[in-house]
């Protein structure tokens, strides 16, 4: 299972438990004649909140590790996601503190709970919804679960001029070829003089091929880029 699959599934499960916690509390406080006994609603609320907290903590740790590895390669959507996650954690622990310690402010707990639900929904839209949208509308842009075992020695010599055309079609929307400044992805000037973005691997042809075929993060993968077109792109990248 790829990183994006795992992240998107966890985001959906997080949303389910956030909705369960909020729904049980809304029913408990807003429907005095609810069919479900109050003790069962309280149990569901506590259970959903605890599972939500565990998932949030695990997902936040994984996201922080990913953030450290990404470094300057973190895209704008990733930065937005980071700030939303920080806000989500802050509000969750504030609500937990009010419920457990500062109970004189207990009246604000439902508002904080609704805020948690909304923030979780926004984060899910920025992760799982984007991933599953790509899966449905453009599956070839997703990372291959079993990328082709290919090395630079397996492909013919390419032509840089033809590779420039491939670059314009697949890469130019996100990467500058002639400078290191960010576009929506890092600039690729002097690509072979530094480590690759996201993976942190040395910039050699084999690792470039692996990154193209099975990328991580927000960079789409191009597992169908093979043969002559791949050779031409590699030849062009060597000129940057």
C-alpha positions in Angstrom: 0.0 0.0 0.0 1.4 3.4 -1.0 1.8 6.4 1.3 -1.1 8.2 -0.4 -3.4 5.2 -0.1 -2.7 4.8 3.6 -3.0 8.6 4.3 -6.3 8.8 2.4 -7.8 5.8 4.2 -6.7 7.1 7.6 -8.2 10.5 6.7 -11.6 8.9 5.9 -11.6 6.9 9.1 -10.7 10.0 11.0 -13.7 11.8 9.5 -16.0 8.9 10.4 -15.1 9.0 14.0 -15.2 12.8 14.1 -18.8 12.6 12.7 -19.7 9.8 15.2 -18.5 11.9 18.1 -20.2 15.0 17.0 -23.4 13.2 16.0 -23.7 11.4 19.3 -23.2 14.6 21.3 -25.7 16.6 19.1 -28.3 13.8 19.6 -27.6 13.8 23.3 -27.9 17.6 23.8 -30.5 18.4 21.1 -33.0 15.5 21.1 -34.3 14.8 24.6 -36.7 12.2 23.1 -33.9 10.3 21.2 -34.6 6.5 20.8 -31.0 5.7 21.9 -30.5 5.7 25.7 -28.3 8.6 26.9 -25.7 6.3 28.4 -25.2 4.6 25.1 -24.8 8.0 23.4 -22.2 9.1 26.0 -20.3 5.8 25.5 -20.3 6.3 21.7 -19.1 9.9 22.1 -16.3 8.9 24.5 -15.3 5.9 22.3 -15.3 7.9 19.1 -13.4 10.7 20.7 -10.7 8.4 22.0 -10.3 6.6 18.7 -10.2 10.0 16.9 -7.5 11.1 19.3 -5.3 8.0 18.7 -5.7 8.3 14.9 -5.0 12.0 15.1 -1.8 11.5 17.1 -0.5 8.7 14.8 -1.4 10.7 11.7 0.3 13.8 13.0 3.5 12.0 13.8 3.6 10.4 10.3 2.9 13.8 8.8 5.6 15.5 10.9 8.1 12.9 9.7 7.0 13.5 6.1 7.3 17.2 6.6 10.9 16.8 7.8 11.8 14.7 4.8 10.2 17.0 2.4 12.1 20.1 3.5 11.9 22.9 0.9 10.1 20.5 -1.4 6.8 20.9 0.5 4.2 22.2 -1.9 1.6 24.9 -1.1 -1.1 22.3 -0.5 1.2 20.5 1.9 1.9 23.8 3.8 -1.9 24.4 4.1 -2.4 20.9 5.2 0.3 21.4 7.9 -1.3 24.5 9.4 -4.8 22.8 9.4 -3.3 19.8 11.2 -1.7 22.0 13.8 -5.0 23.8 14.3 -6.8 20.5 14.6 -4.3 19.3 17.2 -4.5 22.5 19.2 -8.3 22.5 19.3 -8.5 18.8 20.2 -6.1 19.2 23.2 -7.9 22.4 24.2 -11.2 20.5 24.3 -9.6 17.6 26.1 -8.2 20.0 28.7 -11.6 21.6 29.3 -13.4 18.3 29.6 -10.8 16.8 32.0 -9.4 19.8 33.9 -11.1 23.1 33.3 -14.7 22.0 33.6 -15.9 25.5 34.5 -15.6 26.1 30.7 -17.5 23.0 29.8 -20.1 25.0 27.9 -17.6 25.7 25.2 -16.9 22.0 24.5 -19.7 21.5 22.0 -18.5 24.5 20.0 -14.9 23.1 20.0 -16.3 19.7 19.0 -18.1 21.3 15.9 -14.9 23.1 15.0 -13.0 19.8 15.1 -15.5 18.3 12.8 -15.3 21.1 10.3 -11.5 21.2 10.3 -11.4 17.4 9.9 -13.7 17.7 6.9 -11.5 20.3 5.3 -8.4 18.2 5.9 -10.1 15.2 4.4 -11.1 17.2 1.3 -7.5 18.3 0.9 -6.1 14.7 1.1 -8.5 11.8 0.6 -10.9 13.7 -1.8 -8.0 14.8 -4.0 -6.5 11.3 -4.0 -9.7 9.5 -4.8 -10.6 12.1 -7.4 -7.3 11.4 -9.2 -8.0 7.7 -8.8 -11.3 8.1 -10.5 -10.6 10.7 -13.2 -6.9 10.2 -13.9 -5.6 6.9 -12.5 -2.4 6.9 -14.5 -1.2 9.9 -12.3 -1.1 7.8 -9.2 1.9 6.0 -7.8 2.3 2.4 -9.2 2.1 -0.1 -6.4 4.7 -2.3 -8.2 6.8 0.1 -10.3 8.6 -1.4 -13.3 12.1 -2.7 -12.4 14.0 -0.6 -14.9 17.4 1.0 -14.8 19.2 3.5 -16.9 21.1 0.6 -18.6 17.8 -0.9 -19.8 16.8 2.0 -22.0 18.4 3.3 -25.2 20.3 6.6 -25.5 17.9 9.5 -25.8 17.9 12.9 -27.5 17.8 16.0 -25.3 15.9 18.0 -27.9 13.0 15.4 -28.0 13.2 15.2 -24.2 12.5 18.9 -23.9 9.2 18.2 -25.6 8.4 15.4 -23.1 9.4 17.8 -20.3 7.0 20.5 -21.5 4.2 18.0 -21.7 4.6 16.3 -18.3 6.9 18.4 -16.1 6.9 22.1 -17.0 3.6 22.9 -15.3 5.3 22.2 -11.9 9.0 22.6 -12.4 11.3 25.2 -13.8 14.0 23.6 -16.0 16.4 26.6 -15.9 16.4 27.7 -12.3 16.2 26.2 -8.8 13.2 28.5 -7.7 10.0 26.7 -6.8 7.1 26.7 -9.1 4.5 24.3 -7.6 7.4 21.8 -7.4 11.2 22.5 -7.0 13.2 23.9 -9.8 15.3 21.3 -11.6 18.4 23.2 -12.6 21.5 21.3 -11.6 19.3 18.3 -10.9 22.2 15.9 -10.9 24.2 18.0 -8.4 21.8 17.4 -5.5 19.6 14.9 -3.9 16.1 14.3 -5.3 13.1 16.1 -3.8 10.8 13.9 -1.6 12.8 10.7 -1.7 16.2 12.3 -0.7 18.0 9.7 -2.9 21.1 10.6 -4.8 20.4 12.2 -8.2 21.4 9.4 -10.6 19.5 8.1 -13.6 18.2 5.0 -11.8 16.7 7.1 -8.9 15.3 9.6 -11.4 13.5 6.8 -13.2 12.2 5.4 -9.8 10.9 8.9 -8.9 9.1 9.3 -12.2 7.5 5.9 -12.1 6.6 5.8 -8.4 6.7 9.2 -6.8 5.5 10.1 -3.3 3.9 13.2 -1.8 1.9 15.4 -4.2 4.0 14.7 -7.3 2.1 12.5 -9.7 3.7 9.4 -11.0 4.1 8.4 -14.7 4.5 4.6 -14.7 3.5 4.5 -18.4 6.5 6.7 -19.4 8.8 4.1 -20.9 11.1 3.4 -23.8 12.2 6.2 -26.1 10.2 8.9 -24.4 11.8 8.1 -21.1 15.2 8.0 -22.7 14.7 11.4 -24.3 13.5 12.9 -21.0 16.6 11.5 -19.1 18.8 13.0 -21.8 17.2 16.3 -21.4 17.4 16.3 -17.6 21.2 15.7 -17.9 21.5 19.1 -19.7 19.8 21.1 -16.9 
